[in-house]
Amino acid sequence: MRFYLCALLFVVFWSPAGLAVNPDEILKDPALEARARDISKGLRCLVCQNQSIDDSDASLAKDLRVLVRDRLRAGDSNEQVVTYVVSRYGDFVLLKPPFNSATLILWVGPFLLVIAGLIAIALFFRKNQTTAALPTGAKPLSKAEEKRLADLLAEAEQ
Amino acid sequence: MTKKQIFFIAPLLVFLVLVGYFAVGLTRDPSVLPNMLAGKPVPEFSLVPLQGRDSVGFKNTDLLNDITLVNVFGSWCVACRVEHPFLMALKKQNLIPIHAIDWREEDKQAGPQWLKRYGDPYSRVGDDPKSRAAIAFGVTGAPETFLVDKKGVVRFKYIGPLNDEAWRTQLQPLIEKLRTESPS
């Protein structure tokens, strides 16, 4: 019984380092390879669209990984490599959308909503403060009424 | 409008805007990417010929001086098999030269054998085993077909198997327009 349980746990929790990058793709220069991995993680696989090309086993992803490495080896900067791929496939290929006019609402929207919420809360509490002590429908005392109240209190103290 | 009404209406408006965005966004097909090359010159590429087909291969400068189609196919691609009879029929009509990128063949023989078996509608064909030309064209799947004008500028990309209807409604009118713009 125990054996089967262990076997089950092994199957469930053991997984080989899920690496799509084939050994023959890896560059000899570790610094260059690290940059290639970094770029690959930000590029969308166009076949299985919610994976990066670093994660994907699709053949097009593999060819893109090799392309990224070849360009780095040829002396391209990280930005130049990414710009090349974007020029072919559009902003969609970036897993993190860039900040531009088309994505303005995407990036700024959440902050606007939070600010709107804060304003709403502030308004709500300010309104409540002025009316908190009064029963519904009651108006605050007028000047004359306040004076009369003070007089009455003074009279009572005497 | 009283304050109370604003508090009630503002969230409703925000909600409706969101519904609008989703109504458009969720009905889009994410596999159809914008044609980044539209209006731009074809990318530079130079592909070797298919084994046993010819000895010229296919490169970007072949696309100058004529309105042409560039078809991306592969012997592994089922949809290309579906498309193939249409391309054969198009070739017979002799309307426009059809060139091809034979994409990602693992076996050098696979492409030429496929063309021998099903027919060869292409003028020039280049072998692209490592997707270099395909990536330069922004190809995400096969088949894809590009319409290139006389100056070597990409005018249109058709994703998926070409057929009579797509030809009549999309490509043919565009080709006619290009021909009247700069008659030969």
Interface residues (C-beta under 8 A of the other chain):
Chain A: L46 V47 Q49 S59 L60 D63 L64 V66 L67 V85 S87 R88 Y89 G90 F92 L113 A116 A120 L123
Chain B: K3 F7 A10 V14 P30 S31 L33 P34 M36 L37 P43 R104 K130 S131 R132 A134 I135 A136 F137 G138 T140 G141
